[in-house]
Amino acid sequence: MFRMVKTEIWKLKRYHMIWAGVFLMLLSVLLTIFSSTALDGTVWTFPFFAEQVIKNNVTTIFPMCIALIAGYIIAREEKDDTMKSILTIPVSYSSLLWGKLFVCALLSFFLGLVSTVFTIIANLVMGFPGLSMASALQALVQIGFNCLFLYIAVMPVIAFAARISNGHMVGTIIAFVYGYGGMFASGNATMANLYPVTASLGLVSYRSYDSSIHWNTFICLLSMTAALLISAVFVVTAKVNMPVRTAKKQKKAITKKGW
């Protein structure tokens, strides 16, 4: 497993799709800056700005982002026609998937760190008060681990899409709808703790200082565990998708009659 993970990390260097993830993290921060320009009487501080970045990551950006990148990484073996060479090694397809999924977990945390850096830079540009070493560290922990927990929440979608030939775009669409559903789940305390996407917020104590928000850490952990178990079932039962190549029929030469 260690060698597979190490190999997948090496492969990341040639995947330009990673830059799409960095751009989407920047887009989440830019959307938050745009919402801060609304004259609705809201007092913007760095902690509040970081919370709005987390909310945009959860409901609009990150589920789609990580499903797109993870699906792309998984589908490359089929696209590059390297799967048949990999299968000559005595390793199961499920083990190969686990290696890729583990690397995507590391990538999720990395994108969370990138999002934090963009958030701090944007706050310096906008000049919102409240930026300190303690608040920056809190934002780093919350945004970074929230992206990791969001990846776990979306992992069943990624694992399911891996069972379909060229299914990463389908998985991206499902992940977007899945993440957007967090906006509706957040309106109910029970659903917010049960729904995996919003349960990621409870595990990082999102707005826990607000007396109207009640997170149940145990239920949030159960939700994450259920997502992992469903993903494990999809991965263990997955079968390799080998591209089917149709052989061209040779045209019969027509012999001319006569002289």
Helices and strands as residue ranges (DSSP letters): H 2-11, G 12-14, H 17-36, H 46-56, I 57-61, H 62-79, H 83-86, H 93-126, H 133-161, H 168-180, H 182-185, H 189-194, H 196-203, H 217-236
